[in-house]
């Protein structure tokens, strides 16, 4: 076919179009998106769901406070090709053990994966400190529940019957010396026997432990008296006042058969890695910040005195001490089975994810005393017992527009109500 001027023009035009397309593709390829940047790491492309478009101010300029998040990103299902994500989970929430942070993880996962969470009628707890009953569960349509994660005094059979078969059970324990210190300080305002000594300081705790039985008898019965002795044993549904070795050992044996994983708050990173592995979730899904924690810890006190008080606390809380020792050993056996090198690498990754979240969301990158919270509306939602300093977070300017940032720091009851309303 003869080459005409018209044909030459058509060929020239087509070449120009191809050249423009290639040039545009190359320019886009080498402009890093948020998910390709080294900081924050690419793992956060899974975390920053529902991020808004960049807002503009009155002059039409882009709001630079949220320029670190340029796309609407949302949580994905697990990328682990060797197993399938589990969506059914019972988490028995215990007191002063970092359990609120784990509850936050489960509420976020449930919210963004359209799972059905069993909520208490009062949104906060299942008639605690009474034993769990299905009558305390808010009715939400038909069909089985996927997640249980609010405070209760466990009655295993009742919880088990609420959930699909083969639902894994998980809980968390804490070293009893540390647990008693936190419990004494946090619950002093509601435990009459604690109030027989001054509130703050290790001197007060030691004075109380030296005469614990006397203080409890003098204070008489109260609704929250169980916080004074073996509170974790109580939360798990057993008699916290019995010090008999046979009873305690038998109970621990039963609990070992009930729970697929008992996390240890003293080794929370390793526990969270095992938690993610149990559920076949990516580590991005279990990243969290410390919530509802006290903002002071008597760290300036004499080390020898603290060790002495810790030993007294262990003797007084004998059941919790034996419970902790057993499941601490169990945790580290699971770590060895998981692989020590693999665990170390996973902990580093989880730490980096958490650091990146704090870099994006948290003003100053760390917690502050609740008295220093800038948002007055948010400040009112923080539960703070009288005389107790509680740590919380200020969001960076613009971070309040990012759903993940708001959810990471949300107070327990506020976020529970939000998820409940969404269901």
Number of C-alpha atoms within 10 A of each C-alpha: 3 5 7 9 8 9 11 11 11 12 10 11 12 12 12 12 11 11 12 11 12 11 11 11 11 10 10 10 9 9 10 10 15 19 18 15 14 10 15 21 17 16 21 24 21 17 21 21 20 16 21 16 15 19 15 11 9 6 6 8 10 13 13 13 15 22 14 15 24 14 18 13 18 17 19 16 15 19 12 12 8 7 12 13 18 15 20 22 21 22 22 25 27 24 19 24 25 22 25 24 21 25 22 26 20 22 25 20 19 19 17 14 13 12 17 22 25 25 24 23 14 13 20 17 20 25 18 17 17 14 18 22 17 14 11 18 18 16 12 14 8 7 9 15 19 20 22 25 25 25 24 25 24 23 16 16 10 13 16 16 11 16 20 14 9 9 16 20 20 19 20 25 27 27 20 29 23 18 23 25 22 19 21 22 22 23 21 24 15 16 22 21 24 26 17 16 16 13 19 16 14 19 16 18 23 20 14 21 19 15 10 18 15 12 19 20 10 12 16 10 13 12 12 15 18 19 22 25 23 27 26 29 25 21 25 21 18 19 17 22 16 14 15 10 12 10 14 21 15 11 18 20 13 11 16 16 10 15 15 15 22 24 26 24 20 16 13 18 21 21 22 23 23 22 21 19 16 15 17 20 23 20 21 20 20 23 24 23 22 19 24 21 21 19 15 13 15 12 8 7 12 10 10 9 13 19 12 12 23 21 15 18 25 20 17 22 25 23 31 28 22 19 25 22 16 15 21 21 11 17 20 16 12 16 19 13 10 14 12 13 11 12 18 15 12 18 19 13 17 24 16 17 23 17 19 19 23 23 16 23 26 22 16 13 17 16 22 17 16 21 12 14 19 12 11 10 9 16 17 12 14 20 13 16 14 11 12 17 20 21 22 25 28 24 21 18 13 16 21 17 18 20 16 21 22 15 19 23 24 20 21 22 16 16 20 22 15 14 19 19 8 9 14
